[in-house]
Amino acid sequence: MHVGDPAHEPAIEANGVGRKYRRGWALRDCSFRLPAGRICGLVGPNGAGKTTLMAIAANLLEPTAGTLKVFGATPESVETGRRTAFLAQEKPLFRRFTVAETLRMGRELNPGWDQPAAESIVRAGNVPMEAKIGTLSGGQRTRVAFALAFGKRPDLLMLDEPMSDLDPLVRHELMSTLMAEAAQNGTTVLMSSHMLSELESVCDFLLVMSTGGLRLAGDVDELRSAHLRLHGDRSDAGNNQGHAQGLPAELTAHTLLEYHTSGDHFTALIRPNGPVAGHWQAATPNLEELLLSYLRCPDAPPLITSQAQAPGQTNGSNGPRTVAA
């Protein structure tokens, strides 16, 4: 019997989670809720704490502070172990095992193992079942690792930079397989990636981390609609003295993330705090534009939408604040 109900329990709920090493905090005061059934992109620069967060959820690390639950249970519980799969970036496999022996290991260790699904992923790449793992190319090993993760039939699948060593064609194929499997089985997917353009086509939820903390979290459409990309001519503004770099005064009441000028023209990304005055060209940023802005501006005020908030958590915003371009 499952601990909690995937339809009601969040897939992951973190409350003040932190992990400290001798060199300092790798993750600190991280709080969020990932609803079940979502495809979530986990984004941030190297060292932001992404791998640490997933390792805690996978029961590979213990948090130094705070608590984290998976479908309402602790990561170390037997039931959580059965319901989760974690594919690490280095994709550890036994090099002396054959592909067939690797899948047999998965079958014997996991009660809900789906042998046909695992074999289909391997055979789609023409990977010989009798080949030893140590003789395979990096892309072939990734495919076998994917087969192990999918064959487990997890309720929560966590992927740490899973496709960094794949060519674009194979990456597209495995991403399509991932989406189809998740949709068919209601699997929650948490996937870290630096390939921002690909996330837009597959993810409907987002977690953005920087320097060990959470900067942006929530439904992708809700996050995009909370921002505006503005283009305009500064000479059209009633007062151009609103900012040291010439930001039109009409925009100073809003939360500014980025601001660039070229001659008399400007481009700004803002979080509106009410109606936006002025005659500017306004558009909702795409996901890649939004992510790049937050990654370029790690001091930007955080935004955690209501769907992503843990109990008692606020959205993290401290009101209007400008970030130098």
ZIRARA-V768474 format. One record per residue. N is the residue number from 1. RES is the residue in one small letter. SS is DSSP state (~ for helix, > for strand, _ for the rest). PSI is psi in radians with two decimals (999 if undefined). BURIAL is b if it has 9 or more other ideal C-beta (glycine too) atoms within 8 Angstrom, else e. Layout:
n->N res->RES ss->SS psi->PSI burial->BURIAL
n->N res->RES ss->SS psi->PSI burial->BURIAL
This chain:
n->1 res->m ss->_ psi->2.34 burial->e
n->2 res->h ss->_ psi->2.54 burial->e
n->3 res->v ss->_ psi->1.93 burial->b
n->4 res->g ss->_ psi->3.02 burial->b
n->5 res->d ss->_ psi->2.15 burial->e
n->6 res->p ss->_ psi->-0.44 burial->b
n->7 res->a ss->_ psi->-0.34 burial->e
n->8 res->h ss->_ psi->-0.71 burial->e
n->9 res->e ss->_ psi->2.40 burial->b
n->10 res->p ss->_ psi->2.60 burial->b
n->11 res->a ss->_ psi->-0.76 burial->b
n->12 res->i ss->> psi->2.35 burial->b
n->13 res->e ss->> psi->2.04 burial->b
n->14 res->a ss->> psi->2.37 burial->b
n->15 res->n ss->> psi->1.82 burial->b
n->16 res->g ss->> psi->0.56 burial->b
n->17 res->v ss->> psi->2.33 burial->b
n->18 res->g ss->> psi->2.67 burial->b
n->19 res->r ss->> psi->2.11 burial->b
n->20 res->k ss->> psi->2.33 burial->b
n->21 res->y ss->> psi->3.10 burial->e
n->22 res->r ss->_ psi->-0.54 burial->e
n->23 res->r ss->_ psi->-0.19 burial->e
n->24 res->g ss->> psi->-2.97 burial->e
n->25 res->w ss->> psi->2.16 burial->b
n->26 res->a ss->> psi->-0.43 burial->b
n->27 res->l ss->> psi->2.38 burial->b
n->28 res->r ss->> psi->2.29 burial->b
n->29 res->d ss->> psi->0.89 burial->b
n->30 res->c ss->> psi->2.05 burial->b
n->31 res->s ss->> psi->2.26 burial->b
n->32 res->f ss->> psi->2.97 burial->b
n->33 res->r ss->> psi->2.21 burial->b
n->34 res->l ss->> psi->1.89 burial->b
n->35 res->p ss->_ psi->2.60 burial->b
n->36 res->a ss->_ psi->2.58 burial->b
n->37 res->g ss->_ psi->0.08 burial->e
n->38 res->r ss->_ psi->2.70 burial->b
n->39 res->i ss->> psi->1.88 burial->b
n->40 res->c ss->> psi->2.22 burial->b
n->41 res->g ss->> psi->2.30 burial->b
n->42 res->l ss->> psi->1.96 burial->b
n->43 res->v ss->> psi->2.53 burial->b
n->44 res->g ss->_ psi->2.83 burial->b
n->45 res->p ss->_ psi->2.90 burial->e
n->46 res->n ss->_ psi->2.39 burial->e
n->47 res->g ss->_ psi->0.11 burial->e
n->48 res->a ss->_ psi->-0.30 burial->b
n->49 res->g ss->_ psi->0.13 burial->b
n->50 res->k ss->~ psi->-0.90 burial->b
n->51 res->t ss->~ psi->-0.68 burial->b
n->52 res->t ss->~ psi->-0.77 burial->b
n->53 res->l ss->~ psi->-0.81 burial->b
n->54 res->m ss->~ psi->-0.63 burial->b
n->55 res->a ss->~ psi->-0.61 burial->b
n->56 res->i ss->~ psi->-0.77 burial->b
n->57 res->a ss->~ psi->-0.52 burial->b
n->58 res->a ss->_ psi->0.09 burial->b
n->59 res->n ss->_ psi->0.54 burial->b
n->60 res->l ss->_ psi->-0.35 burial->e
n->61 res->l ss->_ psi->2.64 burial->e
n->62 res->e ss->_ psi->2.44 burial->e
n->63 res->p ss->_ psi->2.53 burial->b
n->64 res->t ss->_ psi->-0.55 burial->e
n->65 res->a ss->> psi->2.72 burial->b
n->66 res->g ss->> psi->-3.09 burial->b
n->67 res->t ss->> psi->2.64 burial->e
n->68 res->l ss->> psi->2.35 burial->b
n->69 res->k ss->> psi->2.58 burial->b
n->70 res->v ss->> psi->2.01 burial->b
n->71 res->f ss->_ psi->0.70 burial->b
n->72 res->g ss->_ psi->-0.03 burial->b
n->73 res->a ss->> psi->2.80 burial->b
n->74 res->t ss->> psi->2.64 burial->e
n->75 res->p ss->_ psi->-0.50 burial->b
n->76 res->e ss->_ psi->-0.08 burial->e
n->77 res->s ss->_ psi->2.62 burial->b
n->78 res->v ss->~ psi->-0.72 burial->e
n->79 res->e ss->~ psi->-0.69 burial->b
n->80 res->t ss->~ psi->-0.71 burial->b
n->81 res->g ss->~ psi->-0.63 burial->b
n->82 res->r ss->~ psi->-0.49 burial->b
n->83 res->r ss->~ psi->-0.06 burial->b
n->84 res->t ss->> psi->2.65 burial->b
n->85 res->a ss->> psi->2.40 burial->b
n->86 res->f ss->> psi->2.12 burial->b
n->87 res->l ss->> psi->1.83 burial->b
n->88 res->a ss->_ psi->2.78 burial->e
n->89 res->q ss->_ psi->-0.65 burial->e
n->90 res->e ss->_ psi->-0.14 burial->e
n->91 res->k ss->_ psi->1.14 burial->b
n->92 res->p ss->_ psi->2.17 burial->e
n->93 res->l ss->_ psi->2.72 burial->b
n->94 res->f ss->_ psi->1.96 burial->e
n->95 res->r ss->_ psi->-0.47 burial->e
n->96 res->r ss->_ psi->-0.15 burial->e
n->97 res->f ss->_ psi->2.58 burial->b
n->98 res->t ss->> psi->2.96 burial->b
n->99 res->v ss->~ psi->-0.75 burial->b
n->100 res->a ss->~ psi->-0.72 burial->e
n->101 res->e ss->~ psi->-0.59 burial->b
n->102 res->t ss->~ psi->-0.77 burial->b
n->103 res->l ss->~ psi->-0.59 burial->b
n->104 res->r ss->~ psi->-0.68 burial->e
n->105 res->m ss->~ psi->-0.79 burial->b
n->106 res->g ss->~ psi->-0.68 burial->b
n->107 res->r ss->~ psi->-0.70 burial->b
n->108 res->e ss->~ psi->-0.39 burial->e
n->109 res->l ss->~ psi->-0.24 burial->e
n->110 res->n ss->_ psi->2.01 burial->b
n->111 res->p ss->_ psi->-0.59 burial->e
n->112 res->g ss->_ psi->0.42 burial->e
n->113 res->w ss->_ psi->2.40 burial->b
n->114 res->d ss->_ psi->1.61 burial->b
n->115 res->q ss->~ psi->-0.78 burial->b
n->116 res->p ss->~ psi->-0.70 burial->e
n->117 res->a ss->~ psi->-0.75 burial->b
n->118 res->a ss->~ psi->-0.79 burial->b
n->119 res->e ss->~ psi->-0.63 burial->b
n->120 res->s ss->~ psi->-0.62 burial->e
n->121 res->i ss->~ psi->-0.72 burial->b
n->122 res->v ss->~ psi->-0.84 burial->b
n->123 res->r ss->~ psi->-0.48 burial->b
n->124 res->a ss->~ psi->-0.41 burial->b
n->125 res->g ss->_ psi->0.20 burial->b
n->126 res->n ss->_ psi->0.68 burial->e
n->127 res->v ss->_ psi->2.10 burial->b
n->128 res->p ss->_ psi->2.30 burial->e
n->129 res->m ss->_ psi->-0.46 burial->b
n->130 res->e ss->_ psi->-0.09 burial->e
n->131 res->a ss->_ psi->2.48 burial->b
n->132 res->k ss->> psi->2.53 burial->b
n->133 res->i ss->~ psi->-0.68 burial->b
n->134 res->g ss->~ psi->-0.28 burial->e
n->135 res->t ss->~ psi->-0.09 burial->e
n->136 res->l ss->_ psi->2.72 burial->b
n->137 res->s ss->_ psi->2.94 burial->e
n->138 res->g ss->~ psi->-0.74 burial->e
n->139 res->g ss->~ psi->-0.66 burial->b
n->140 res->q ss->~ psi->-0.70 burial->b
n->141 res->r ss->~ psi->-0.67 burial->b
n->142 res->t ss->~ psi->-0.71 burial->b
n->143 res->r ss->~ psi->-0.73 burial->b
n->144 res->v ss->~ psi->-0.70 burial->b
n->145 res->a ss->~ psi->-0.69 burial->b
n->146 res->f ss->~ psi->-0.73 burial->b
n->147 res->a ss->~ psi->-0.72 burial->b
n->148 res->l ss->~ psi->-0.74 burial->b
n->149 res->a ss->~ psi->-0.80 burial->b
n->150 res->f ss->~ psi->-0.66 burial->b
n->151 res->g ss->~ psi->-0.45 burial->b
n->152 res->k ss->_ psi->-0.33 burial->b
n->153 res->r ss->_ psi->1.00 burial->b
n->154 res->p ss->_ psi->2.74 burial->b
n->155 res->d ss->_ psi->-0.49 burial->b
n->156 res->l ss->> psi->2.09 burial->b
n->157 res->l ss->> psi->2.09 burial->b
n->158 res->m ss->> psi->2.23 burial->b
n->159 res->l ss->> psi->2.11 burial->b
n->160 res->d ss->> psi->1.81 burial->b
n->161 res->e ss->_ psi->1.02 burial->b
n->162 res->p ss->_ psi->-0.38 burial->b
n->163 res->m ss->_ psi->0.37 burial->b
n->164 res->s ss->_ psi->-0.41 burial->e
n->165 res->d ss->_ psi->0.30 burial->e
n->166 res->l ss->_ psi->2.61 burial->b
n->167 res->d ss->_ psi->2.82 burial->e
n->168 res->p ss->~ psi->-0.66 burial->e
n->169 res->l ss->~ psi->-0.83 burial->e
n->170 res->v ss->~ psi->-0.65 burial->b
n->171 res->r ss->~ psi->-0.76 burial->b
n->172 res->h ss->~ psi->-0.71 burial->e
n->173 res->e ss->~ psi->-0.84 burial->b
n->174 res->l ss->~ psi->-0.57 burial->b
n->175 res->m ss->~ psi->-0.68 burial->b
n->176 res->s ss->~ psi->-0.70 burial->e
n->177 res->t ss->~ psi->-0.76 burial->b
n->178 res->l ss->~ psi->-0.82 burial->b
n->179 res->m ss->~ psi->-0.72 burial->b
n->180 res->a ss->~ psi->-0.76 burial->e
n->181 res->e ss->~ psi->-0.73 burial->b
n->182 res->a ss->~ psi->-0.74 burial->b
n->183 res->a ss->~ psi->-0.70 burial->e
n->184 res->q ss->~ psi->-0.63 burial->e
n->185 res->n ss->~ psi->0.03 burial->e
n->186 res->g ss->_ psi->0.50 burial->b
n->187 res->t ss->_ psi->2.37 burial->b
n->188 res->t ss->> psi->2.30 burial->b
n->189 res->v ss->> psi->2.24 burial->b
n->190 res->l ss->> psi->2.00 burial->b
n->191 res->m ss->> psi->2.09 burial->b
n->192 res->s ss->> psi->2.49 burial->b
n->193 res->s ss->_ psi->2.58 burial->b
n->194 res->h ss->_ psi->-0.03 burial->e
n->195 res->m ss->_ psi->1.44 burial->e
n->196 res->l ss->~ psi->-0.67 burial->b
n->197 res->s ss->~ psi->-0.56 burial->e
n->198 res->e ss->~ psi->-0.50 burial->b
n->199 res->l ss->~ psi->-0.59 burial->b
n->200 res->e ss->~ psi->-0.58 burial->b
n->201 res->s ss->~ psi->-0.20 burial->e
n->202 res->v ss->~ psi->-0.45 burial->b
n->203 res->c ss->_ psi->2.43 burial->b
n->204 res->d ss->_ psi->0.02 burial->e
n->205 res->f ss->> psi->2.74 burial->b
n->206 res->l ss->> psi->2.43 burial->b
n->207 res->l ss->> psi->2.13 burial->b
n->208 res->v ss->> psi->2.19 burial->b
n->209 res->m ss->> psi->2.64 burial->b
n->210 res->s ss->> psi->2.33 burial->b
n->211 res->t ss->_ psi->0.78 burial->e
n->212 res->g ss->_ psi->0.07 burial->b
n->213 res->g ss->> psi->2.91 burial->b
n->214 res->l ss->> psi->2.23 burial->b
n->215 res->r ss->> psi->-0.53 burial->b
n->216 res->l ss->> psi->2.31 burial->b
n->217 res->a ss->> psi->2.38 burial->b
n->218 res->g ss->> psi->-3.05 burial->b
n->219 res->d ss->> psi->2.33 burial->b
n->220 res->v ss->~ psi->-0.82 burial->b
n->221 res->d ss->~ psi->-0.66 burial->e
n->222 res->e ss->~ psi->-0.70 burial->b
n->223 res->l ss->~ psi->-0.75 burial->b
n->224 res->r ss->~ psi->-0.76 burial->b
n->225 res->s ss->~ psi->-0.24 burial->e
n->226 res->a ss->_ psi->-0.02 burial->b
n->227 res->h ss->_ psi->2.76 burial->b
n->228 res->l ss->> psi->2.40 burial->b
n->229 res->r ss->> psi->2.09 burial->b
n->230 res->l ss->> psi->2.45 burial->b
n->231 res->h ss->> psi->2.45 burial->e
n->232 res->g ss->> psi->3.11 burial->b
n->233 res->d ss->> psi->2.11 burial->e
n->234 res->r ss->~ psi->-0.44 burial->b
n->235 res->s ss->~ psi->-0.27 burial->e
n->236 res->d ss->~ psi->-0.21 burial->e
n->237 res->a ss->_ psi->2.59 burial->b
n->238 res->g ss->_ psi->-0.52 burial->e
n->239 res->n ss->_ psi->2.05 burial->e
n->240 res->n ss->_ psi->0.22 burial->b
n->241 res->q ss->_ psi->0.37 burial->e
n->242 res->g ss->_ psi->-0.22 burial->b
n->243 res->h ss->_ psi->2.62 burial->b
n->244 res->a ss->_ psi->-0.49 burial->e
n->245 res->q ss->_ psi->0.17 burial->e
n->246 res->g ss->_ psi->0.33 burial->b
n->247 res->l ss->_ psi->2.23 burial->b
n->248 res->p ss->_ psi->2.41 burial->b
n->249 res->a ss->~ psi->-0.49 burial->b
n->250 res->e ss->~ psi->-0.33 burial->b
n->251 res->l ss->~ psi->-0.08 burial->b
n->252 res->t ss->_ psi->-0.28 burial->b
n->253 res->a ss->_ psi->-0.10 burial->e
n->254 res->h ss->_ psi->2.81 burial->b
n->255 res->t ss->> psi->2.00 burial->b
n->256 res->l ss->> psi->2.21 burial->b
n->257 res->l ss->> psi->-0.82 burial->b
n->258 res->e ss->> psi->2.61 burial->b
n->259 res->y ss->> psi->2.18 burial->b
n->260 res->h ss->> psi->2.54 burial->e
n->261 res->t ss->> psi->2.65 burial->b
n->262 res->s ss->> psi->1.74 burial->e
n->263 res->g ss->_ psi->-2.21 burial->e
n->264 res->d ss->_ psi->0.04 burial->e
n->265 res->h ss->> psi->2.65 burial->b
n->266 res->f ss->> psi->2.73 burial->b
n->267 res->t ss->> psi->2.33 burial->b
n->268 res->a ss->> psi->2.54 burial->b
n->269 res->l ss->> psi->2.14 burial->b
n->270 res->i ss->> psi->2.77 burial->b
n->271 res->r ss->> psi->1.85 burial->b
n->272 res->p ss->_ psi->2.39 burial->b
n->273 res->n ss->_ psi->1.04 burial->e
n->274 res->g ss->_ psi->-2.98 burial->e
n->275 res->p ss->_ psi->2.52 burial->e
n->276 res->v ss->_ psi->1.97 burial->b
n->277 res->a ss->_ psi->2.72 burial->e
n->278 res->g ss->_ psi->2.80 burial->b
n->279 res->h ss->_ psi->1.36 burial->e
n->280 res->w ss->_ psi->2.72 burial->e
n->281 res->q ss->> psi->2.09 burial->e
n->282 res->a ss->> psi->2.45 burial->e
n->283 res->a ss->> psi->2.67 burial->e
n->284 res->t ss->_ psi->2.24 burial->e
n->285 res->p ss->_ psi->2.61 burial->b
n->286 res->n ss->_ psi->3.01 burial->e
n->287 res->l ss->~ psi->-0.71 burial->b
n->288 res->e ss->~ psi->-0.74 burial->b
n->289 res->e ss->~ psi->-0.75 burial->b
n->290 res->l ss->~ psi->-0.81 burial->b
n->291 res->l ss->~ psi->-0.77 burial->b
n->292 res->l ss->~ psi->-0.66 burial->b
n->293 res->s ss->~ psi->-0.77 burial->b
n->294 res->y ss->~ psi->-0.59 burial->b
n->295 res->l ss->~ psi->-0.60 burial->b
n->296 res->r ss->~ psi->-0.39 burial->e
n->297 res->c ss->_ psi->1.31 burial->b
n->298 res->p ss->_ psi->-0.25 burial->b
n->299 res->d ss->_ psi->0.08 burial->e
n->300 res->a ss->_ psi->2.49 burial->b
n->301 res->p ss->_ psi->2.38 burial->b
n->302 res->p ss->_ psi->2.76 burial->b
n->303 res->l ss->> psi->2.00 burial->b
n->304 res->i ss->> psi->1.97 burial->b
n->305 res->t ss->_ psi->2.91 burial->b
n->306 res->s ss->~ psi->-0.62 burial->e
n->307 res->q ss->~ psi->-0.50 burial->b
n->308 res->a ss->~ psi->-0.02 burial->b
n->309 res->q ss->_ psi->2.31 burial->b
n->310 res->a ss->_ psi->2.78 burial->b
n->311 res->p ss->_ psi->2.28 burial->e
n->312 res->g ss->_ psi->-0.04 burial->e
n->313 res->q ss->_ psi->2.53 burial->b
n->314 res->t ss->_ psi->3.10 burial->e
n->315 res->n ss->_ psi->-0.12 burial->b
n->316 res->g ss->_ psi->-0.11 burial->b
n->317 res->s ss->_ psi->2.43 burial->b
n->318 res->n ss->_ psi->0.43 burial->e
n->319 res->g ss->_ psi->-3.00 burial->e
n->320 res->p ss->_ psi->2.36 burial->b
n->321 res->r ss->_ psi->2.36 burial->b
n->322 res->t ss->> psi->2.58 burial->b
n->323 res->v ss->_ psi->2.15 burial->b
n->324 res->a ss->_ psi->2.43 burial->e
n->325 res->a ss->_ psi->999 burial->e
